[in-house]
Amino acid sequence: QVQLVESGGGLVQPGGSLTLSCAASRLPFIPFSSYIMSWYRQAPGKERELVATITQNSGSTNYAESVKGRFTISRDNAKNTVFLQMKSLKPEDTAVYYCNARLRVAQTWGQGTQVTVSS
């Protein structure tokens, strides 16, 4: 069972930046590069929403409209890690951010990391 551990969350002022990391471990005989990786977020009282996705070899990325131009997803397959660089943060970006790994129909979630944007 793949294990995902997020890090990098915290408290930041509006307009600030944060970079989240998600490290994968306990990979089976399938390399990290085979997984489609995504970041989701869930704000209090709201449903979990997809923030960004990156394909297996970084050939394609997709973003929610609300974060386009501000967030960048990337991956380092040699280090089994996916990143979410967040800039120009807004209070409405406040949420728990979750890493997701998908291989065919199987999905694995991380435990989440809290991001709070507040002055």
SULVEN-V478167 format. One record per pair of residues at least 4 apart in sequence whose ideal C-beta (glycine too) atoms are under 6 Angstrom apart, sorted by the first residue. I is the first residue (numbers start at 1). J is the second residue. Records with the same first field share a line. If there is no record, write none. Layout:
I: J + J
This chain:
2: 24 + 26 + 27 + 101 + 108
3: 25 + 26
4: 22 + 24 + 99 + 101 + 108 + 110
5: 23
6: 22 + 99 + 110 + 113
7: 21
8: 19 + 20 + 21
9: 113 + 114 + 115
11: 116
12: 16 + 18 + 89 + 117
13: 119
14: 117 + 119
16: 89
17: 87
18: 86
19: 83 + 85
20: 84 + 97
21: 81 + 83
22: 82 + 99 + 110
23: 81
24: 32 + 80
27: 32
30: 34
32: 77 + 80
33: 56 + 77
34: 56
35: 101 + 103
36: 55 + 102
37: 54 + 75 + 82 + 101
38: 53 + 100
39: 51 + 52 + 84 + 97
40: 48 + 50 + 51 + 98 + 100
41: 51 + 95 + 97
42: 48 + 95 + 96
43: 95
51: 64 + 67
52: 63 + 71 + 73
53: 62
54: 58 + 61 + 73 + 75
55: 59 + 60
58: 75
61: 73
63: 67 + 68
67: 71
70: 87 + 88
71: 86
72: 85
73: 84
74: 83
75: 82
76: 81
89: 93 + 117
91: 117
93: 117
94: 116 + 117
96: 112 + 114
97: 113 + 115
98: 109 + 110 + 112
99: 110
100: 109
101: 108
102: 107
